[in-house]
Amino acid sequence: MKCPVCQSEDCRVLDTRHVEENNSIRRRRECNVCRNRFTTYEVIDTLTPIVIKKNGSSELFDKNKLLSGLVKACEKRPVDAKAVCDEIEAALQATMKSEITSTMIGEMVMERLRKLDEVAYVRFASVHREFKDIDSFAREISELKNAGHKPE
């Protein structure tokens, strides 16, 4: 690690702490040459998958975009959209795939929402599955009823 003042690489670690909010490590360091003290943060380097969209185009996975859709679906519902988003992101990281389809991400979200809250599930499904009319909603609700599903 180079000192930001004198650029010396002769530095030592004074203190190390785990930072819960962003899953990183904070290190307090001191330069042995100029005695300047500074802080560094270490974070795990993760693979950001490329999302292949329905139209064939691709873009980097954007957690904020996923969270935005979840917040809309879970509005005024007893569901922690951020927790669901974090869970999906962790599941995507665990697959270690460099590419994933938007359809697969949508199905992962719907699977979790179906267990948590039927209303949030139907809201999300209406956008993900592109419901065209009221009959599409009715079919989805009928399937929920026929499955005898009860949220946990």
C-alpha positions in Angstrom: 0.0 0.0 0.0 1.4 3.4 -1.0 1.3 6.4 1.3 -1.0 9.1 -0.2 1.4 11.8 0.9 5.0 10.6 0.1 4.2 7.5 -2.1 6.3 5.3 0.1 5.3 1.6 0.2 6.8 1.2 3.7 3.5 1.3 5.7 2.1 -0.7 8.6 -1.4 -1.5 9.7 -2.4 0.0 13.0 -6.0 -1.2 13.3 -8.3 -3.6 11.4 -12.1 -3.6 11.7 -14.9 -5.4 9.8 -17.5 -3.0 8.3 -21.0 -4.6 8.4 -22.8 -2.2 6.0 -20.9 -3.0 2.9 -19.1 -6.3 3.9 -15.7 -4.8 3.8 -12.6 -4.4 6.0 -11.4 -1.0 7.3 -7.7 -0.7 7.9 -6.0 2.2 9.7 -2.4 2.6 8.4 0.7 4.6 9.1 3.6 5.4 6.8 6.9 4.5 8.4 8.7 7.2 6.4 6.6 10.4 6.9 4.3 9.1 9.7 1.2 10.1 7.9 -1.9 8.1 9.0 -4.6 7.1 6.5 -7.5 4.7 6.2 -8.1 2.1 3.5 -11.0 -0.2 2.8 -10.9 -3.7 1.3 -13.9 -5.2 -0.4 -14.4 -8.5 -2.0 -14.1 -8.3 -5.8 -17.2 -10.0 -7.2 -18.1 -10.9 -10.7 -20.9 -8.7 -12.1 -23.0 -10.9 -14.4 -24.2 -9.6 -17.8 -27.9 -9.7 -18.2 -29.3 -10.9 -21.5 -32.6 -9.1 -22.0 -35.7 -10.5 -23.8 -34.9 -8.5 -26.9 -31.4 -10.0 -27.1 -29.5 -6.9 -25.9 -27.3 -7.2 -22.9 -26.2 -5.0 -20.0 -24.4 -5.3 -16.7 -26.5 -6.5 -13.8 -27.8 -3.4 -12.0 -28.9 -4.0 -8.4 -30.7 -0.6 -8.2 -32.8 -1.5 -11.2 -33.9 -4.7 -9.6 -34.6 -2.9 -6.3 -36.7 -0.3 -8.1 -38.9 -3.0 -9.5 -39.2 -4.8 -6.2 -40.1 -1.5 -4.4 -42.9 -0.9 -6.8 -44.2 -4.5 -6.4 -44.0 -4.4 -2.6 -45.4 -0.9 -2.1 -47.6 -0.9 1.0 -47.0 -4.6 1.5 -45.3 -6.3 4.5 -42.3 -7.3 2.4 -38.7 -6.0 2.8 -37.8 -5.3 -0.9 -34.2 -4.6 0.0 -33.8 -8.0 1.7 -35.3 -9.8 -1.3 -33.0 -7.8 -3.6 -30.0 -8.7 -1.5 -31.0 -12.4 -1.5 -31.4 -12.4 -5.3 -28.0 -10.7 -5.8 -26.3 -13.2 -3.5 -28.0 -16.1 -5.4 -26.7 -14.6 -8.7 -23.2 -14.3 -7.3 -23.4 -17.9 -6.1 -24.2 -19.2 -9.6 -20.8 -17.9 -10.7 -22.3 -17.4 -14.2 -20.9 -14.6 -16.3 -24.2 -14.3 -18.2 -27.8 -14.7 -17.0 -31.1 -14.0 -18.6 -33.6 -11.3 -17.4 -36.2 -14.1 -17.5 -34.2 -16.1 -15.0 -33.8 -13.2 -12.7 -37.6 -12.4 -12.9 -38.4 -16.0 -12.1 -36.1 -16.0 -9.1 -37.9 -12.8 -7.8 -41.3 -14.3 -8.4 -40.4 -17.5 -6.6 -39.4 -15.5 -3.5 -42.4 -13.1 -3.7 -44.8 -15.9 -4.1 -43.7 -17.3 -0.8 -43.8 -13.9 1.0 -46.8 -12.0 -0.4 -49.3 -12.9 -3.1 -50.2 -9.3 -3.9 -46.5 -8.3 -4.4 -46.1 -11.5 -6.4 -49.0 -10.7 -8.8 -47.8 -7.1 -9.1 -44.3 -8.2 -10.1 -45.6 -11.0 -12.4 -47.9 -8.6 -14.2 -44.8 -6.6 -15.4 -42.4 -9.5 -15.8 -44.8 -11.7 -17.7 -46.3 -8.7 -19.6 -49.9 -9.2 -18.8 -51.9 -7.8 -21.7 -55.4 -7.8 -20.2 -57.6 -8.6 -17.2 -57.8 -12.3 -18.2 -54.0 -12.6 -17.7 -54.4 -11.3 -14.1 -57.4 -13.7 -13.6 -55.4 -16.7 -14.8 -52.5 -15.9 -12.5 -54.8 -15.4 -9.5 -56.6 -18.6 -10.3 -53.3 -20.5 -10.4 -52.4 -19.1 -7.0 -55.8 -20.2 -5.6 -55.6 -23.6 -7.2 -52.1 -24.2 -5.8 -53.6 -23.6 -2.3 -50.7 -21.4 -1.5 -50.5 -19.6 1.8 -47.8 -17.0 2.4 -45.3 -17.9 5.1 
